[in-house]
Amino acid sequence: MIPIRFGTRDQQLFALLHVPEKEPRDEAVLLCNPFGQEAIRAHRVFRVMADQLSRQGFHVLRFDYFGTGDSAGEDGEGELDRWVQDVLQADTELRQRSQCSRVSWIGLRLGASIAALASSRADHTIHRLLLWEPVLDGRAYLEELADAHTESCRTSFGARWFIEPLLRARAADEAQSEALGFALAARLREQLCAITPHRLAVAEARRRFVMAAPHLHGLDLLRQECKSLNKSLALTMLEEKINWATNEAMDSSIVPLQALNSVVSLMGDRQ
């Protein structure tokens, strides 16, 4: 695992490159983080996934978007359009370092949505695009984040929550600009509201996959949009629905084995 920085001098992005542990394939994999608390909870599974894929001969790159993690920028400075460009920049860096002719992208939650948006702007065809529990309806996603933030406040304040209306009002105000400790700038909220199944259905890749638990909001609409556009979409249904946006165990990470095994198996297909 090799730590690297790339991009312009004052806006460098941080990444970790996992090199193949056996004869390298002519395919590399780019992992696209989710947002906020979800990224913290997904850190472990992305690390395990990268290790397993590198054992199969893939170069794998994990990276932090601008304004997140160890990349340049302050919390709240990141926004969706910039993160789309970050994915394209990370793809270029991975291609140059791996010398692979094919690169596949895997995104989780908002990272899947960002990857889908970026794929239609790439100057080459993405080999495989795997969207894991993608955010398909930005407005619904913002409601989920607000509910999670409010529930966290309710738990923290205990009995005071029910007898002090000012606490509830403050939590409601906070949920408009913060999600479990991560800033939600007005520009980012506006961009998230614009995410729809139609916008993600136009994602470009040689093979496109969605991996989701039952009743993922917007999934039926996404499938309908793909069908109307004559775009193929392979679907893997997961048994377990994971609440990624929670801080019941703050900063905890999880490794859902069914999803992990499905990703590794799919990527192991040499088609």
C-alpha positions as CSV (number, residue, x, y, z in Angstrom):
1,M,0.0,0.0,0.0
2,I,1.6,3.2,-1.2
3,P,0.4,6.7,0.0
4,I,0.4,9.3,-2.7
5,R,-0.7,12.8,-3.4
6,F,-1.7,14.2,-6.8
7,G,-3.4,17.2,-8.3
8,T,-2.4,20.9,-8.2
9,R,0.0,22.0,-5.6
10,D,-2.5,23.9,-3.5
11,Q,-5.4,21.5,-4.0
12,Q,-3.7,18.1,-3.7
13,L,-5.7,14.9,-3.1
14,F,-4.6,12.1,-0.9
15,A,-4.8,8.5,-2.0
16,L,-3.6,5.0,-1.2
17,L,-2.5,2.7,-4.0
18,H,-2.7,-1.0,-3.5
19,V,-0.4,-2.8,-5.9
20,P,-1.0,-6.4,-7.1
21,E,0.3,-9.1,-4.9
22,K,0.6,-11.5,-7.9
23,E,0.9,-11.3,-11.6
24,P,-0.9,-8.0,-12.4
25,R,-4.0,-7.9,-14.6
26,D,-4.5,-5.3,-17.3
27,E,-7.3,-3.8,-15.2
28,A,-7.3,-1.4,-12.2
29,V,-10.0,-0.5,-9.8
30,L,-10.9,3.0,-8.5
31,L,-12.9,3.1,-5.2
32,C,-15.2,6.1,-4.6
33,N,-16.0,7.0,-1.0
34,P,-19.4,7.9,0.3
35,F,-20.0,11.2,2.2
36,G,-19.5,12.1,5.9
37,Q,-20.3,9.6,8.6
38,E,-21.0,7.0,5.9
39,A,-17.4,7.3,4.7
40,I,-16.1,6.6,8.2
41,R,-18.2,3.5,8.5
42,A,-17.2,2.3,5.0
43,H,-13.4,2.9,5.6
44,R,-12.8,-0.7,6.8
45,V,-14.8,-2.5,4.0
46,F,-13.0,-0.4,1.4
47,R,-9.6,-1.3,2.9
48,V,-10.5,-5.0,3.0
49,M,-11.9,-4.9,-0.5
50,A,-8.8,-3.2,-1.9
51,D,-6.6,-5.8,-0.2
52,Q,-8.6,-8.7,-1.6
53,L,-8.7,-7.2,-5.1
54,S,-4.9,-6.6,-5.1
55,R,-4.4,-10.3,-4.2
56,Q,-6.3,-11.0,-7.4
57,G,-3.8,-8.9,-9.4
58,F,-5.6,-5.6,-9.6
59,H,-4.1,-2.2,-8.9
60,V,-6.6,-0.4,-6.6
61,L,-6.8,3.2,-5.7
62,R,-8.6,4.7,-2.7
63,F,-8.7,8.4,-2.4
64,D,-10.3,11.3,-0.5
65,Y,-12.2,14.0,-2.3
66,F,-11.3,17.7,-1.9
67,G,-12.4,19.0,1.5
68,T,-12.6,15.4,2.9
69,G,-10.2,13.1,4.7
70,D,-6.5,13.8,4.2
71,S,-7.0,15.7,1.0
72,A,-6.6,19.5,0.8
73,G,-9.5,21.8,1.6
74,E,-11.6,22.4,4.7
75,D,-14.8,20.6,5.8
76,G,-17.6,22.4,3.9
77,E,-15.5,23.5,0.9
78,G,-16.2,20.3,-1.1
79,E,-19.1,20.2,-3.5
80,L,-20.5,17.7,-5.9
81,D,-19.2,19.1,-9.2
82,R,-15.7,19.3,-7.7
83,W,-15.9,15.7,-6.5
84,V,-16.9,14.6,-10.0
85,Q,-13.7,16.2,-11.3
86,D,-11.8,14.5,-8.4
87,V,-13.0,11.1,-9.7
88,L,-11.8,11.9,-13.2
89,Q,-8.5,13.1,-11.9
90,A,-8.1,10.0,-9.7
91,D,-8.9,7.8,-12.7
92,T,-6.1,9.5,-14.7
93,E,-3.6,9.1,-11.9
94,L,-4.5,5.4,-11.6
95,R,-4.1,4.8,-15.3
96,Q,-0.7,6.4,-15.3
97,R,0.6,4.6,-12.3
98,S,-0.8,1.2,-13.2
99,Q,-0.3,1.4,-17.0
100,C,-3.6,-0.6,-17.3
101,S,-5.7,-0.2,-20.4
102,R,-8.9,-0.9,-18.4
103,V,-10.1,0.8,-15.3
104,S,-13.3,-0.1,-13.4
105,W,-15.0,2.1,-10.8
106,I,-16.8,1.0,-7.6
107,G,-18.8,3.6,-5.6
108,L,-20.7,3.3,-2.4
109,R,-23.8,5.4,-1.5
110,L,-23.1,9.0,-2.6
111,G,-19.7,7.8,-4.0
112,A,-21.7,5.6,-6.4
113,S,-23.8,8.6,-7.5
114,I,-20.6,10.7,-8.0
115,A,-19.0,7.9,-10.0
116,A,-22.1,7.6,-12.2
117,L,-22.1,11.3,-12.9
118,A,-18.4,11.3,-13.6
119,S,-18.6,8.4,-16.0
120,S,-20.6,10.4,-18.5
121,R,-17.8,13.0,-18.5
122,A,-14.9,10.7,-18.9
123,D,-12.9,10.8,-22.2
124,H,-12.8,7.0,-22.4
125,T,-15.2,4.2,-21.6
126,I,-15.1,2.9,-18.0
127,H,-14.7,-0.9,-18.1
128,R,-17.1,-1.8,-15.2
129,L,-19.1,0.6,-13.1
130,L,-20.5,-0.9,-9.9
131,L,-22.9,1.2,-7.9
132,W,-23.3,-0.1,-4.4
133,E,-26.5,1.3,-2.6
134,P,-26.3,4.5,-4.8
135,V,-28.1,7.6,-3.7
136,L,-30.7,7.9,-6.4
137,D,-32.9,10.6,-5.0
138,G,-31.0,13.5,-3.6
139,R,-33.9,15.1,-1.8
140,A,-34.7,11.8,0.0
141,Y,-31.1,11.5,0.9
142,L,-31.0,14.9,2.5
143,E,-34.1,13.9,4.5
144,E,-32.3,10.7,5.6
145,L,-29.3,12.7,6.8
146,A,-31.5,15.2,8.6
147,D,-33.4,12.4,10.4
148,A,-30.1,10.7,11.4
149,H,-28.8,14.0,12.7
150,T,-31.9,14.7,14.7
151,E,-32.0,11.2,16.1
152,S,-28.4,11.6,17.2
153,C,-29.3,14.8,19.0
154,R,-32.3,13.2,20.7
155,T,-30.1,10.4,22.0
156,S,-27.5,12.8,23.2
157,F,-29.8,15.0,25.2
158,G,-31.9,12.2,26.7
159,A,-34.9,13.4,28.8
160,R,-34.1,17.1,28.1
161,W,-35.0,16.5,24.5
162,F,-38.7,16.1,25.4
163,I,-39.0,18.9,27.9
164,E,-36.9,21.7,26.2
165,P,-38.4,22.7,22.8
166,L,-35.4,24.9,22.1
167,L,-33.2,21.8,21.8
168,R,-35.4,20.3,19.2
169,A,-35.6,23.6,17.3
170,R,-31.8,23.9,17.4
171,A,-31.4,20.3,16.1
172,A,-33.8,21.0,13.3
173,D,-31.8,24.1,12.3
174,E,-28.5,22.3,12.5
175,A,-29.7,19.5,10.2
176,Q,-30.0,22.1,7.4
177,S,-26.2,22.7,7.5
178,E,-24.7,19.7,9.2
179,A,-25.0,15.9,9.0
180,L,-23.7,14.0,12.0
181,G,-20.7,16.4,12.4
182,F,-20.0,17.0,8.7
183,A,-20.8,20.3,7.0
184,L,-23.6,20.6,4.5
185,A,-23.0,23.8,2.6
186,A,-25.8,25.4,0.7
187,R,-24.1,24.7,-2.6
188,L,-23.8,21.0,-1.8
189,R,-27.4,20.8,-0.7
190,E,-28.5,22.4,-4.0
191,Q,-26.4,19.9,-6.0
192,L,-27.7,16.9,-4.0
193,C,-31.3,18.0,-4.6
194,A,-30.6,17.6,-8.4
195,I,-29.7,13.9,-8.1
196,T,-32.4,11.8,-9.7
197,P,-32.6,8.3,-11.3
198,H,-32.8,9.9,-14.7
199,R,-29.4,11.7,-14.2
200,L,-27.7,8.5,-13.1
201,A,-29.3,6.3,-15.8
202,V,-27.1,8.0,-18.4
203,A,-23.9,6.7,-16.8
204,E,-21.5,5.4,-19.3
205,A,-19.6,2.1,-18.9
206,R,-19.0,-1.1,-20.9
207,R,-20.8,-3.0,-18.1
208,R,-23.0,-1.5,-15.4
209,F,-24.0,-3.0,-12.1
210,V,-26.1,-2.0,-9.1
211,M,-25.8,-3.8,-5.8
212,A,-28.6,-3.0,-3.3
213,A,-30.7,-4.2,-0.5
214,P,-34.5,-4.5,-1.1
215,H,-36.5,-1.3,-1.4
216,L,-33.6,1.0,-2.2
217,H,-35.4,4.3,-2.8
218,G,-35.5,5.1,-6.5
219,L,-34.3,1.7,-7.7
220,D,-37.4,0.9,-9.8
221,L,-37.3,4.3,-11.4
222,L,-33.6,3.8,-12.3
223,R,-34.4,0.4,-13.9
224,Q,-37.2,2.0,-15.9
225,E,-35.0,4.9,-17.1
226,C,-32.2,2.4,-18.1
227,K,-34.7,0.4,-20.0
228,S,-36.1,3.4,-21.9
229,L,-32.5,4.4,-22.8
230,N,-31.7,0.8,-23.9
231,K,-28.9,0.7,-21.3
232,S,-28.2,-2.7,-19.7
233,L,-28.0,-2.8,-15.9
234,A,-27.2,-5.9,-13.9
235,L,-28.7,-6.0,-10.5
236,T,-27.5,-7.9,-7.4
237,M,-29.9,-7.9,-4.5
238,L,-28.4,-7.9,-1.0
239,E,-30.1,-9.6,1.9
240,E,-29.1,-7.1,4.5
241,K,-30.0,-3.4,4.6
242,I,-27.3,-1.4,6.3
243,N,-27.9,2.0,7.9
244,W,-24.8,3.7,6.8
245,A,-25.8,7.2,8.1
246,T,-25.8,6.6,11.8
247,N,-23.5,7.3,14.7
248,E,-25.0,4.8,17.1
249,A,-21.4,3.6,17.3
250,M,-19.7,6.8,16.2
251,D,-16.6,6.3,14.0
252,S,-17.2,2.5,13.9
253,S,-16.6,0.6,10.7
254,I,-18.3,-2.5,9.3
255,V,-17.5,-5.2,6.8
256,P,-20.8,-6.7,5.3
257,L,-19.5,-10.0,4.0
258,Q,-22.2,-10.7,1.4
259,A,-21.6,-7.4,-0.3
260,L,-17.9,-7.7,-0.1
261,N,-17.9,-11.2,-1.5
262,S,-20.3,-10.1,-4.3
263,V,-17.9,-7.3,-5.3
264,V,-14.8,-9.5,-5.3
265,S,-16.6,-12.2,-7.2
266,L,-17.9,-9.8,-9.9
267,M,-14.5,-8.2,-10.3
268,G,-12.9,-11.6,-10.6
269,D,-14.8,-12.2,-13.8
270,R,-12.3,-11.5,-16.6
271,Q,-14.9,-10.4,-19.1
